[in-house]
Amino acid sequence: MVFVSGALISFFWTPYNIETLAIPQRLQTPTAAHWLGTDQLGRDIVSMIMMGARTSIAVALLAVGIGIGLGVPLGLIAAARRGSMLDEAIMRGNDLIFAFPSLVIAILITAVFGAGATNAIIAIGIFNIPVFARVTRGAALSFWSRDFILAARVAGKSPARISIEHILPNIANLLIVQSTIQFSLGILAEAALSYIGLGAQPPTASWGRMLADAQTLASIAPHVALVPGLAIVFTVLGLNLMGDGLRDLLDPRIRVART
Amino acid sequence: MIRYMIGRVTSLCLSLVVASLVIFTVVEIVPGDPAAYMLGVNARPDTIAALRTELGLDLPTVQRYFAWISGLVQGDFGISYTYRTPVAQMVADRIAVSLPLALLALAITVAIAFPAGIYAASHRGRAGDLGVMGATQLGIAVPNFWFAMILVLIFAIKLRWVSAGGFPGWNAGVLKGLTALILPAIALALPQAAILTRVMRSSLLDMLNEDFIRTARAKGLSKRQALWRHAVRNALIPVLTIIGLQFSFLLAGGIVIEQVFFLPGMGRLIFQAISSRDLIVVESVVMLLVASVIGVNFAVDLAYAAVDPRLRTRS
């Protein structure tokens, strides 16, 4: 939550402007003026973390958006036409994407089309599609044999309408939980891509890029390397715990088992 | 079993064909002319034309695809444009670093995850279990390249136990080589060990609830005996599948870690190729990595089916 609010606040305010360099004040340890110190170009690390949070969250969020936008409809179609050639084609396609080492393909995509946040979003997003398709299909299948779906079919509703009006609201909980997991994986993937120089490009701040810049300075100014790393760890940890919490909260079976 | 094998082999071949098509297409649709892309903006038109002929870019696309594939199958990965050496030779040198790194990381993963997972499952709900599970949450959240930087800071810069990066080569001695790989392997192994610990724990917990454990206990076996003789052995089946998948991840995931430690492995080869715009190397090395990941997954599937007969009949 801290990082999300930091990212939101950064749209209209950061303690310092990160595009202004102040070389004389470089690599300062935390002080009253700069709570987390300054980096090798004298930029305030708190401001950099806030702007970096914006990049990380935006990339991961849009990548999850791609996964939901394409994966969920594919999963719904596969479940509605279960056993058909179309279902088989969608699921085999998913297996294929799963078989690819995601990082290598992400590197290939960003290398060929140029490094940048947009290509990082696409590269991460592609691998979210089969995840959502599979989760959606699995969950939707269990509903297709239920009585209320049968009633809707008797009432003459088309499979597409049933999928949207009856199945989707029932599997939404599961999709929300999956989204938090993919979101945290997206943050890690974005950091890795930016670290190797294939994510967001300067002057856009990004946590992975900050770590790459800090690598050679870690021995003289460890805080420059520690802070962005901890930002990633806390964000991912928070998201994973939130995912676990949501699953417990939204899954009636676990709720019943606990009471 | 034969039907299952045919199905898996077909799917393996299909995956490889699609993978090669995807990689070829991605490199093919590089905006503009690959030869111009490789030579940069200041290249003269006649130099570009000469490179086009040399690379066979003036041939039709389909013909080029088949030439590339048949070369790969025969072990001919093409000639690197920047280094003017066969790509196969470059790859062979780099695998000598990347493969031992992945194997070492796998060994560390297993060495951490097995005892931790078994301990957590046998102490379910107690402080030890909660401690292990908390540690795995942290392990999953830590980016491995950052963990690598912290390791370098502590063990190479502060304590000076090992060097901060680089690789002396296996000719300098096996021990020196392994010392250079130990920190990268630990960094690579950490998140995987966290995942495997969780898998080991939950698989073992499933087994401990099974009837045959109750029978074993009824026969007079102590809790410890039932755990080691029956539960752990059966719990290993799903764990082995995950290990197989993790190995392919370690092989591909080494790319980032190799950057942190300046190791001359496959990952650095890809990056050097990308920065020098050597598309032939990029194309072939990426294909090789994808093929090895698909190959490992295939081997895991077969091994799993050999152990668990239910899988064979289901498909």
HADDOCK unambig.tbl for C-alpha pairs under 7 A between the chains (distance, minus, plus):
assign (segid A and resid 96 and name CA) (segid B and resid 15 and name CA) 6.06 0.50 0.50
assign (segid A and resid 99 and name CA) (segid B and resid 294 and name CA) 5.81 0.50 0.50
assign (segid A and resid 100 and name CA) (segid B and resid 290 and name CA) 6.05 0.50 0.50
assign (segid A and resid 101 and name CA) (segid B and resid 249 and name CA) 6.96 0.50 0.50
assign (segid A and resid 101 and name CA) (segid B and resid 252 and name CA) 6.53 0.50 0.50
assign (segid A and resid 101 and name CA) (segid B and resid 290 and name CA) 6.23 0.50 0.50
assign (segid A and resid 101 and name CA) (segid B and resid 293 and name CA) 6.76 0.50 0.50
assign (segid A and resid 104 and name CA) (segid B and resid 252 and name CA) 6.65 0.50 0.50
assign (segid A and resid 104 and name CA) (segid B and resid 286 and name CA) 6.74 0.50 0.50
assign (segid A and resid 111 and name CA) (segid B and resid 274 and name CA) 6.35 0.50 0.50
assign (segid A and resid 112 and name CA) (segid B and resid 27 and name CA) 6.59 0.50 0.50
assign (segid A and resid 112 and name CA) (segid B and resid 30 and name CA) 5.94 0.50 0.50
assign (segid A and resid 113 and name CA) (segid B and resid 30 and name CA) 6.69 0.50 0.50
assign (segid A and resid 188 and name CA) (segid B and resid 143 and name CA) 6.30 0.50 0.50
assign (segid A and resid 196 and name CA) (segid B and resid 256 and name CA) 6.82 0.50 0.50
assign (segid A and resid 215 and name CA) (segid B and resid 149 and name CA) 6.90 0.50 0.50
assign (segid A and resid 218 and name CA) (segid B and resid 153 and name CA) 6.84 0.50 0.50
assign (segid A and resid 219 and name CA) (segid B and resid 153 and name CA) 6.44 0.50 0.50
assign (segid A and resid 219 and name CA) (segid B and resid 157 and name CA) 6.75 0.50 0.50
assign (segid A and resid 229 and name CA) (segid B and resid 146 and name CA) 6.06 0.50 0.50
assign (segid A and resid 233 and name CA) (segid B and resid 141 and name CA) 5.18 0.50 0.50
assign (segid A and resid 233 and name CA) (segid B and resid 142 and name CA) 5.18 0.50 0.50
assign (segid A and resid 236 and name CA) (segid B and resid 141 and name CA) 5.24 0.50 0.50
assign (segid A and resid 237 and name CA) (segid B and resid 137 and name CA) 6.83 0.50 0.50
assign (segid A and resid 237 and name CA) (segid B and resid 138 and name CA) 6.64 0.50 0.50
assign (segid A and resid 237 and name CA) (segid B and resid 141 and name CA) 5.30 0.50 0.50
